């Protein structure tokens, strides 16, 4: 990274506009990351223009309505009514904004390799409209090198847009120069939907810039709304930071998932062991097993590093092994279910099974990479009749991989009795676990939600 800050006119102008809150903030991608960030900037007094390719979102936002459960309608309505927040699907308006923050998905393809199409297409669109003096930051989780290798060349070779932020004509025909004509940085999102203790503004933000000017501008951009910024030496270091955070979680979750399977054979309750180990005041952090990994980060991010490491002829065996263990968990849950049904002289083929919880974690409506979807797939393959209930998800939406066209069923006493087995996948607080246990024929608990001391009995097993 260039270690010299150049106080040119464009640089001083963007800093002044950000510090005075005159800057118009553009957020691309109004989902679980982009929307709360946009609302935070609006709350802090900035004018914000949100961009999204999903045109169904725009009229909802303009009318002050939310499409994400944990982001209340009142927050959106307040931002819209104040005149601080607007949204559009017209990317030709990008030259209007001073800062462009990219919050688009970075999923894996069918071969567990990075699908960079969302980032690449967004970057190409920005390149069409990039003007002198703008700062662009990428928040989408990705492999080290993405900002430098994909975004930077596109922006440096972009045709210069005529107008600067101040309205002055730019007649130069040469290429854009990063750190002088525009500013580029990476700052990984750290959203945790519905976390009762932390929200967008209170989670420290790691920031890495392509040059010193880029880093300085990005720090000023985020310092206006985030409680603490953490500068690092490069965009690669910032990209690697997010991967480390989620690889750490993936590996530790894999550890307890493996121990869960080992201890089950030994008739030891993993949940009791974790609770006891947690009493140690140092050297131990509790992680918990489950039916598989969900969310947009932990099931995906480790494989970004695995993929990039091959370029350097390095095999990330530890990361891949953790991925294998975690990916196997839905199959393990179904194998435990089959064993339990077998003791009742029932076959999985033809059995009626109810999945409790479709979201990837409790008390939210986020379906991204939910293990419940994999559980349904496996059950269908084995001939079971499957329904689901989720108080936050009345219908299963179409995803990149699944399109079940299923509606959430009611949890009446009669309904509960009618299923051969109930599999608790997501431990929503809304569920009355005592009532479910009373009327169910068989319960498979993957989250320790029923708080039962025994590992298994005639109608209950932990999996």
PyMOL commands that set and color helices and strands:
alter all, ss='L'
color gray80, all
select helices_A, chain A and resi 9-19+34-43+55-62+73-81+91-96+117-129+146-156+200-202+212-223+235-265+270-277+298-312+317-343+371-381+413-418+433-439
alter helices_A, ss='H'
color red, helices_A
select strands_A, chain A and resi 24-28+47-51+85-88+99-102+135-138+183-186+205-209+229-231+352-356+385-389+421-424+443-445+456-457+460-462
alter strands_A, ss='S'
color yellow, strands_A
deselect
rebuild
show_as cartoon
